[in-house]
């Protein structure tokens, strides 16, 4: 049990490190200073353009959203690296093409969901790994909605 009364869940593959719920404090508002060119350099002026809450930007369903810390490299081709944090919405209906957190035949994983009629496949974003076709059971815990990476 966390100090704020929220419980923390663990599995061999991941740990829920934060639950974004009414028991979590609201994120602070951050100033938006403009935009930056990622191509050719251009002159820039620092000016407060707006303010932004990261909660408002990244979370649609606060009560159903939680954070996971990523381990493993099967999703590097999708820009999700080991050590990153992913926001997962357990209230969102998964559809083909979504990145999902799933329990497949008793094992947890994060992969792209591919559905064609009655055929379901979990596809990694790294060619070192093979797609996974559930043999007995597939439980989808949630849909990944954002990736957070801290550089320093």
C-alpha positions as CSV (number, residue, x, y, z in Angstrom):
1,X,0.0,0.0,0.0
2,X,1.4,3.4,-0.9
3,X,1.4,6.3,1.6
4,X,-1.5,8.0,-0.2
5,X,-3.7,4.9,0.2
6,X,-3.3,3.6,-3.4
7,X,-2.1,0.0,-3.9
8,X,0.8,-1.0,-6.0
9,X,0.7,-4.0,-8.3
10,X,3.7,-6.2,-9.3
11,X,4.3,-8.9,-11.9
12,X,7.5,-10.6,-13.0
13,X,7.7,-8.4,-16.1
14,X,6.7,-5.0,-14.9
15,X,5.7,-3.0,-11.9
16,X,2.9,-0.4,-11.8
17,X,4.8,2.5,-10.5
18,X,2.0,5.0,-10.4
19,X,-1.7,5.0,-10.5
20,X,-3.2,8.2,-11.8
21,X,-6.4,8.3,-9.9
22,X,-8.4,10.7,-7.7
23,X,-6.0,9.7,-4.9
24,X,-3.0,11.1,-6.9
25,X,-2.2,14.8,-6.7
26,X,-2.9,16.7,-9.9
27,X,0.2,17.5,-12.0
28,X,1.4,21.1,-12.0
29,X,0.8,23.4,-14.9
30,X,3.9,24.0,-17.1
31,X,4.6,27.0,-19.2
32,X,4.6,26.5,-23.0
33,X,7.3,28.8,-24.5
34,X,6.6,28.2,-28.2
35,X,7.8,25.5,-30.6
36,X,11.3,24.4,-31.8
37,X,12.4,23.4,-35.3
38,X,13.6,19.9,-35.5
39,X,14.9,20.3,-39.1
40,X,17.0,23.3,-40.1
41,X,17.9,25.9,-37.4
42,X,15.7,29.0,-37.3
43,X,15.7,32.1,-35.1
44,X,13.8,31.6,-31.9
45,X,12.4,33.9,-29.3
46,X,11.4,32.9,-25.8
47,X,7.9,34.0,-25.1
48,X,5.2,32.5,-22.8
49,X,2.7,31.3,-25.4
50,X,0.4,29.2,-23.1
51,X,0.3,26.9,-20.1
52,X,-0.2,23.2,-20.2
53,X,-1.0,20.5,-17.7
54,X,0.7,17.2,-18.6
55,X,-2.4,15.4,-17.2
56,X,-4.6,17.3,-19.6
57,X,-2.2,16.5,-22.5
58,X,-1.6,12.8,-21.9
59,X,-4.5,11.5,-19.9
60,X,-8.1,11.1,-21.1
61,X,-9.5,8.8,-18.4
62,X,-7.6,9.6,-15.1
63,X,-9.3,6.9,-13.1
64,X,-8.4,4.2,-15.6
65,X,-4.8,5.3,-16.3
66,X,-1.6,3.9,-14.8
67,X,2.1,4.0,-15.4
68,X,4.4,1.0,-16.2
69,X,8.2,1.0,-16.4
70,X,9.4,-0.8,-19.5
71,X,11.9,-3.7,-19.4
72,X,13.0,-5.5,-22.5
73,X,13.6,-4.3,-26.1
74,X,10.8,-5.9,-28.1
75,X,9.2,-2.4,-28.8
76,X,12.3,-0.4,-29.7
77,X,11.1,0.0,-33.3
78,X,8.0,1.8,-32.0
79,X,10.3,4.2,-30.0
80,X,9.7,2.5,-26.6
81,X,13.0,1.8,-24.9
82,X,14.0,-0.1,-21.8
83,X,13.6,2.2,-18.8
84,X,10.9,4.3,-20.5
85,X,7.5,4.8,-18.7
86,X,4.3,4.1,-20.6
87,X,0.9,5.4,-19.8
88,X,-1.8,2.7,-20.0
89,X,-5.5,3.3,-20.2
90,X,-7.3,0.2,-19.0
91,X,-10.7,1.7,-19.9
92,X,-10.0,2.1,-23.6
93,X,-11.3,-0.6,-26.0
94,X,-8.2,-2.1,-27.8
95,X,-8.3,-2.1,-31.6
96,X,-6.0,-3.5,-34.2
97,X,-2.8,-1.4,-34.5
98,X,-2.9,-0.3,-30.8
99,X,0.0,-1.1,-28.5
100,X,-1.4,-3.1,-25.6
101,X,-0.4,-4.6,-22.3
102,X,-1.6,-8.2,-22.5
103,X,-1.4,-11.4,-20.6
104,X,-1.1,-14.1,-23.2
105,X,-1.2,-17.7,-22.0
106,X,-0.2,-16.6,-18.5
107,X,2.7,-14.3,-19.5
108,X,2.7,-10.5,-19.6
109,X,3.9,-8.5,-22.6
110,X,3.6,-5.2,-24.4
111,X,3.0,-5.6,-28.2
112,X,1.1,-4.2,-31.2
113,X,-2.4,-5.9,-31.4
114,X,-3.3,-7.2,-34.8
115,X,-6.8,-8.5,-35.4
116,X,-8.2,-10.0,-38.6
117,X,-11.6,-11.5,-38.2
118,X,-11.1,-14.2,-35.5
119,X,-7.3,-14.2,-35.8
120,X,-5.4,-12.3,-33.1
121,X,-1.7,-11.7,-33.1
122,X,0.7,-9.8,-30.8
123,X,3.4,-8.2,-32.9
124,X,6.7,-6.9,-31.5
125,X,8.4,-3.8,-33.0
126,X,11.9,-5.4,-33.1
127,X,12.8,-8.0,-35.7
128,X,14.7,-10.1,-33.1
129,X,11.3,-11.3,-31.8
130,X,8.6,-13.3,-33.4
131,X,4.8,-12.4,-33.3
132,X,2.9,-14.2,-30.6
133,X,-0.4,-16.0,-31.4
134,X,-2.3,-16.9,-28.2
135,X,-2.7,-20.6,-27.7
136,X,-5.2,-20.7,-24.9
137,X,-5.9,-17.3,-23.4
138,X,-5.5,-13.6,-24.1
139,X,-6.4,-10.9,-21.6
140,X,-5.7,-7.3,-22.6
141,X,-5.1,-5.1,-19.5
142,X,-5.0,-1.8,-21.4
143,X,-3.9,0.3,-24.3
144,X,-0.6,2.3,-24.3
145,X,-1.4,6.0,-24.8
146,X,1.9,7.7,-24.3
147,X,5.6,7.1,-23.6
148,X,7.6,9.1,-21.1
149,X,11.4,9.1,-21.4
150,X,13.7,10.9,-18.9
151,X,17.1,11.7,-20.4
152,X,18.9,12.9,-17.3
